Amino acid sequence: MERCHPSEVYELFVRHMNTPRVAVDNGVCETATLVQVHSARKHGVLLEAVAALSDHGVCVRKGYISSDDGRWFMDVFHVTDAAGRKVADADALLARLESSLSADALPPRTPPAAAGAAAAAGVHTLLELVGADRPGLLSEVFAVLHDLRCCIVDARAWTHGGRVAALVFVRDEETGAPIDDAARVRRVESRLRHVLRGGARGARTVLADAAAVNLDRRLHQLLNEDGEAGSCADQAEQPTTTAVAVQDWGERGYSVVTVSCRDRPKLLFDVVCTLTDLDYVVYHGTFDTDGDHAQQEFYIRRLDGRPISSAAERRRVIQCLQAAIERRASEGVRLELRITDRRGLLAYVTRVFRENSLSVTHAEINTRGDMAMNVFHVTDVAGRPADPKTIDDVIQRIGTESLRVDEERWPRLCSTEGDAGRSGGGAGIFSLGSLVKKNLVSLGLIRSCS
């Protein structure tokens, strides 16, 4: 039997210790599937776990995060499917979590290559677009790409606070290969920057594997880098049910972030993603839902182990969290397009929207084989609900067999029935004497003062 070198044994031991252990159990709770993640503390592992849950399409109903302030952590999630039932494919959920977290335990992935690098199999050209939003903008972007003979494979676009961010995966229309010719890349970027009116920051081109890019996280990053959160705060205050607060707990050296808002899909991901990308570590936390209302509380420190130390930093965290929560709250009518893909399809569909005075607030473009499966949220050009007759006219023009209105409102997918009797708008904020503090006492991590 071949012996391993001591260094190889040590490497395997370290890898084993750093690989999170995951358990998925349908027998513990009567109403939800229990997911447990145990791991050595590593920045970003919590986000990987939450992202894997979101990608699997499950809803996190409640849970908690605990750690010993540095060496290990344990996450517990109570999850259901969108209908509020236990997760039927528990084994598939376990496999997805183990795969995602095992990849996280490995060295970081290589970042996207510059557009002139050699293309690898499965890699497309990724266009990152940021600019001021206006009616018909997405139609103009798709028209430019159609004119430049760029085939759109996948895309995601968000609008919020008068800004737009989009990620568009394209390939050459004739060859199907990534667009990596430097002169052509410059021409594409120049045309798109003119449309976006965003200068050098308006369009950026990289080579990337669509399967390796978390599109939601990158959209959050683009809008945060663009300063969209701060611009929203500078605008006149709008009515909102999202309440975010940051308090100090000097005794333990934590900053305590509390969130109270309407529940919706991927809410926990958006909050954890924002905290992670702002370079904060979540040491403890609880999250719970009641009908369509969500409450979350996190005990955080910066990567250097210090809590939030200034009013400006506190304000920045609040603004970024509020923006992250609200920018995914899709406005308008949800239209689903399922049709055989063809050249210029997106340019045509979005032109029909524009000609009927509809503005796209969110878009999700997917191509699977020869089928286009797209979702658009549309309003009128003033941001008000679209006229039902206009929607009907658009459907008739594009095709009643291909385009339909999704009657299920996306923000309601993770809501449970029977919430009509819950009082109040849900804008209340927790106090420090909340479930987290009680949980820390029960774990012996702090002393009870009672």
Salt bridges, closest charged atoms under 4 A:
ASP68 OD2 - ARG71 NE 3.04
ASP69 OD2 - ARG252 NH2 3.67
ASP69 OD1 - HIS284 NE2 3.11
ASP69 OD2 - ARG301 NH2 3.84
ASP81 OD2 - ARG85 NE 3.37
ASP89 OD2 - HIS56 NE2 3.18
GLU128 OE1 - ARG204 NH1 2.83
GLU128 OE2 - ARG218 NE 2.88
GLU140 OE1 - ARG134 NH2 2.87
ASP147 OD2 - ARG191 NH2 3.26
ASP154 OD1 - ARG368 NH1 3.30
ASP172 OD1 - ARG184 NH1 2.40
GLU173 OE1 - ARG149 NH2 3.26
GLU173 OE1 - ARG343 NE 2.36
GLU174 OE2 - ARG149 NH2 2.58
GLU189 OE1 - ARG193 NH2 3.62
ASP216 OD1 - ARG156 NH1 2.68
ASP216 OD2 - LYS266 NZ 2.86
ASP216 OD2 - ARG328 NH1 3.21
GLU225 OE2 - ARG218 NH1 3.56
ASP226 OD2 - ARG163 NE 2.67
ASP226 OD1 - ARG201 NH2 3.87
GLU228 OE2 - HIS160 ND1 2.33
GLU228 OE1 - ARG327 NH2 2.43
ASP248 OD2 - ARG314 NH2 2.86
ASP270 OD1 - HIS220 NE2 2.84
ASP270 OD2 - ARG264 NH2 2.72
ASP270 OD1 - ARG328 NH2 2.66
ASP277 OD1 - ARG217 NH2 2.61
ASP292 OD2 - ARG262 NE 3.78
ASP292 OD2 - ARG412 NH1 3.06
ASP292 OD1 - ARG422 NH2 2.97
ASP304 OD1 - ARG302 NE 3.52
GLU313 OE1 - ARG302 NH1 3.02
GLU326 OE1 - HIS160 NE2 3.97
GLU336 OE2 - ARG334 NH2 3.29
GLU336 OE1 - ARG404 NH2 2.82
GLU355 OE2 - ARG351 NE 3.51
GLU355 OE1 - ARG397 NH2 2.92
GLU364 OE2 - ARG156 NH2 3.78
ASP380 OD2 - ARG384 NE 3.27
ASP393 OD2 - LYS389 NZ 3.29
ASP406 OD2 - ARG334 NE 2.73
ASP419 OD2 - ARG412 NH2 3.79
